[in-house]
Amino acid sequence: MRMGALKALWAYRGFIIGSVKREFQAKYLNSLLGVAWTVIQPLSMIIVYTVIFSQIMRAKLPGVESSFGYSIYLCAGVLTWGLFLEITSRAQNTFIEHANLLKKLSFPRMCLPVTVVATALLNFSIIFGLFVLFLLITNSFPGWEFLAIVPVLIVQVIFSIGLGITLGVLNVFFRDVGQAFGVVLQFWFWLTPIVYPSNILPPRVQELLAYNPMTGLMSAYQTVLARGQWPDWIALMPVLLLGIVFCWLGMRLFRKHAGEMVDEL
């Protein structure tokens, strides 16, 4: 992103913050419990996973002695996949959803993807904060290795928004892109080691899963949170490079077709 674009985004920071605030409030508009649902929903998920897998099914994570090992492994994958899902799904539709705004107001168009990321991170921080509290209560907090979550999260955001912007521009001109990506996401989830550890699979399948960019990301989170170990930084390099490529491609497509996009919308 060019310095001029960054300066423009900074100048419109009030617009971005206001948009995030409105989206967050609109999510719970006309709800009796309001913002409390941001706590109730993820908390109920953590409790259900813990009770079912740790207490009822007695599921064990290979190499982890804690009875909460598999529940933590599952939550680590599901919560961070949810962040990826929210960013990519909303980014691919953001230009279409804000068509009237794009036609009537003059503002840096990249404010929209930035708002998507900021809103997703706000939602994720609430959910993940509850998960961290669960780790502390169950005496499962990983220690200093927890700091590795920050760079892993940055890599995930770069990949997610790069893919989302690229799909968002294409979706303006080819509406089938959004529908097709929704189908792809369903398969993508189950082809990523989130519900199952990859080391239980045959070696040949593990080799194929290594080509899935989300495999390295999910493995990094799960290694830190479920096993209390530092992630394999080398394994994150491909998804980081792919994310940078998608960001470059998305920005290039956007700059080239910005005018046509408004007409198409």
N, C-alpha and C positions, 0 to 999 in steps of 0.2 A: 504494500500500500504506500503511495507517495506521501511525502510530508504535507503537501497541500491538502490531501484528503484527511489526514490526521488532524490538521489544524481546523478543518471544516467541522469534523466530528466533535472536536473539543468546543468549538464555538456554539454548537447545537447540543451541548451536554444537558442543558435544561430540558430540551425537547425529548431527549432519550430517557432521562430520569422520569419525566412526566408520563411518558408512554409506558414505561415499566410499572409505574405506580397504578396507572389506570387499568392495565391488563391484570395486575394482581388483584385489584379491588373488584373488577368485573367478574373474575373467576368465581367469587363467592357472593355476588350480588343476589339479593332476595333469598339468601340462605340464613336460617335461624341461628346456626352456630358460627357462621361467617368464617373468619380466618382460622378458627379452631380446627377446621377440617384439614388444614395443612399439617396438623399434628396427629389427628385421629387416624387418617388414612395410612400414612407410613408406619405409625405405631402399631396399628392392627396387623399390618402385613408382617412386621418383625415378630410380633407375638405369635401369629399363626405359624410362621415358618419354624420358630423356636419350639413351640408346643408339638407340632406334628412331627418334625424331623428329629428333634433332640429327645423328646420325652415319649412319644408314641412309637415312632418307627425306629428309634435308637440308631439313626443313620450315623455312620462314622466316615470321616474324611481320611483317606490313606495318608499316614505320616503325621497325623495330628491326634494327640491323645484327648484333648478336650471334648466333652460331650456336645459342646456348642460348635465344634469345628465345621461341620457341614452346613449348619444354619448360617454361620458367618460367611462361609464360602458362597452360599447361594445369595444372601443379601448383598454381598459385595458386588456380585455380578449383575443382579437384577437392578439394583439402584443405579449403578453407573451406566448400564445399558439404557435405563430410562432417560438419563441425561442425553445420551447419544440420540435416542429416538425423538425426544422433544426438540432438540436443536435441528436435526435434519428434516423432520416432518414439518415443523413450523417454518423453517427457512425456505423450503421448496414451495411453500404456498404464500409466503409473506408479500410478494409483489402483487399477486392476484387478490389477496384479502384486502390490501390497502390501495386498490386501484383508484378509488375516488380521491384519496389523499394525494396520490402521485399526480393526478390530473389537475387538482385545484391549488395545491400548495407548492412553493419552491423551497426545497430543502435538500441537503445531501442525501441521496437515495440510500447510501450505505448505513444511514441511521437505522434503517429497518432491520437488517441482519444483526447489527450491534444490539438493538433492543431485544431481538430473539435470544441472543446469547445471554444478555444480562438477566432477562426474565427467567430463563432456564436455570442459570446459576443460582438465582435467588431461591427458586423452588427446591433445587438440589441441596443448597446449603441447609435448609430447614430439615429436609428428610435425612441428609447425611449427619447432621448434628444429633438427631435422635439415635441414629445408628451408633455413633461414637459413644453416646451416653450408655447405650446397651453394652458396648464393649467394656466400658469402665465398670459397670455394675456386675458383669459376669467375669470380671478379672481377666479379660481377653485382649486388653489394649496392647498393641504390638510394641510400643516403646519408641525409641528414636527412629526406627524404620518408618514410622508413620509420616515423617517429613517427606518421604518419597512420593506421597500422594499428590503433592503440589505439582512437580514436573510432569507426572503422569497425567494429571488433570489438564494441564496446559496442552500436552500433545493431543489429548482427546478432543479438546475444544477446537484446536486448529484443524484437525481432520474432519470433525463434524460440521463446522461452519463452512469449510472449503467445499465439502461435498454438497452441503445444503444450498449454498449460493449458486453453484454450478447447476444443480437440478432446478433451482428457483428460476433462473434465467430461461433454461430450456422449457420449463413447464409453462411459461407465458406463451410460447409459440406452439408447443406440442403438449396439449393437456393430458395425453396418455401417459406422459412421464410420471406424473404424480400418482396415477392409479397403479402403474407398473411397479413403482418403487414401494408402494404399500404391500404388494405381493412379495417383492424381494425381501422386505424386512421380516416377514413371517418365516421364510426359509433361513434368512441370515441368522436369526436368533438361535434356531436349533442347530445350525452349523457352527455355532460359537460355543466353546466350553464354558457354559454358565450354569446349567443345571447338573452337568456331569464333569468330572475331572478328565482332562485329555489323556492322562497316563493310563486310564483303564481301556483305552481304545487300541486296536491293532496298530503296529508301527506304521504301516502304509497309510492308514487313515490319519494318523498324527502328522505325517509328512504333508498330506493334502490340506489339513486344517492350518498348517503353518502359513499357507498362502492367504488365509483370511486375515485382513488387517486388524480386525477386532479381537482375534485370538491373543495377540501379544498384549493388547491393552487390558483385556479382562484378566489375563494371567498375571499382569503386573499388580493390579488391584488385589487380586485374590492371594498372591504371594505375600504381599505386605499385611493385609488385614486378617487372613485366615492362618497364615503360617508364621507371621512375625519376622519375615526375612526381606532383605533388599531385593528389588526386582531385577530382572535381566535387562539392563539398559540397552544392550546390543539389539535385543529383540524388538525394542521400541523404535529403532532407527527407520525401518521400512515404513511404518505407519506415519512417522513424522515427515519423512520425505514425500510420501503420498499426499499427506495433508497440505504440505507446502505447494505441491503441484496443483492440487484442486483449488487452493486459494488463488494461485496465479491464474489458472484457467477460468475460474469463476469471475475474477475481477476483469480479466481480458474480455470475456463474453459480455459482461455488464457494460463496460465502457464502450464497446463496439456497437452494442444494440440498445443502449439506454433510450435513445429517441424512438426507435421502432417499438420498444416495449410499451411506452405510453400509448402509442397509436393502437397497438394490438389489444391493450386492456380496455 
